[in-house]
Amino acid sequence: MSEKASSSGRPATCCADQDGIHQVFRALSHPTRLTILEFLSDRPEASCGDIVSALPLAQSTVSQHLQVLKDTGILTCTVHGRSCYYTLDRAVVGEAKLQVDELWQRFKSE
């Protein structure tokens, strides 16, 4: 049974979750968002105010970056009173790593 090609010429069954992984890597491609992830990597959670205090950026700018990370699932948010506490979802980052590893294995085998 042959696979049908998509408009891009790739098999239609290839990379079924390609849009999801694309969004994760898009989110990871900005230096400020990587800095936020580094900040969160060694603490269980942090409020927007905590993160703003660690960066030389306006609160509104940090909030926009947090929203991108939250929209992709890299961060989760738990509301405590009037504050949102952000947590790194290591499973999402781990899944992205697995997909890169799989792609790398395909490159190596060609």
TAJOMO-V455578 format. One record per residue. N is the residue number from 1. OMEGA is omega as a letter, one per 20 degrees, with the letter a starting at -180 (none if undefined). D_CENTER is the distance of its C-alpha to the mean C-alpha in Angstrom with 1 decimal. Layout:
BEGIN
n | omega | d_center
N | OMEGA | D_CENTER
N | OMEGA | D_CENTER
END
This chain:
BEGIN
n | omega | d_center
1 | a | 35.3
2 | r | 33.5
3 | r | 30.0
4 | r | 29.9
5 | r | 28.1
6 | r | 25.7
7 | r | 26.5
8 | a | 24.5
9 | r | 26.9
10 | r | 24.4
11 | a | 25.4
12 | a | 24.3
13 | a | 23.1
14 | r | 20.9
15 | a | 17.2
16 | a | 17.5
17 | a | 13.8
18 | r | 13.3
19 | r | 12.1
20 | a | 9.3
21 | r | 8.2
22 | a | 9.2
23 | r | 7.0
24 | a | 3.7
25 | r | 6.1
26 | r | 7.5
27 | a | 5.1
28 | a | 5.5
29 | a | 9.0
30 | a | 10.5
31 | r | 12.6
32 | r | 12.6
33 | r | 9.0
34 | r | 9.4
35 | r | 12.6
36 | r | 11.3
37 | r | 9.2
38 | r | 12.5
39 | a | 14.5
40 | a | 12.9
41 | a | 13.1
42 | r | 16.8
43 | a | 17.5
44 | r | 17.2
45 | r | 16.3
46 | r | 17.0
47 | r | 18.2
48 | r | 17.3
49 | r | 20.7
50 | a | 19.9
51 | r | 16.9
52 | a | 19.2
53 | a | 21.9
54 | a | 20.0
55 | r | 19.1
56 | a | 21.7
57 | r | 20.3
58 | r | 21.6
59 | a | 20.3
60 | r | 19.6
61 | r | 17.4
62 | r | 15.4
63 | r | 15.3
64 | r | 13.9
65 | r | 11.0
66 | r | 10.5
67 | r | 10.9
68 | a | 8.2
69 | r | 5.6
70 | a | 8.0
71 | r | 8.5
72 | r | 5.4
73 | r | 6.3
74 | r | 4.2
75 | r | 7.6
76 | a | 10.9
77 | r | 14.0
78 | a | 17.5
79 | r | 20.4
80 | a | 23.3
81 | r | 26.1
82 | a | 24.9
83 | r | 21.8
84 | r | 18.3
85 | a | 17.0
86 | r | 13.3
87 | r | 12.2
88 | r | 9.3
89 | a | 8.8
90 | r | 9.6
91 | r | 10.3
92 | r | 6.9
93 | r | 6.3
94 | r | 9.9
95 | r | 10.0
96 | r | 8.0
97 | r | 10.7
98 | r | 13.3
99 | r | 12.9
100 | r | 13.3
101 | r | 16.2
102 | r | 17.7
103 | r | 17.7
104 | r | 19.1
105 | r | 21.8
106 | r | 22.8
107 | a | 23.2
108 | a | 25.3
109 | a | 27.5
110 | none | 28.5
END
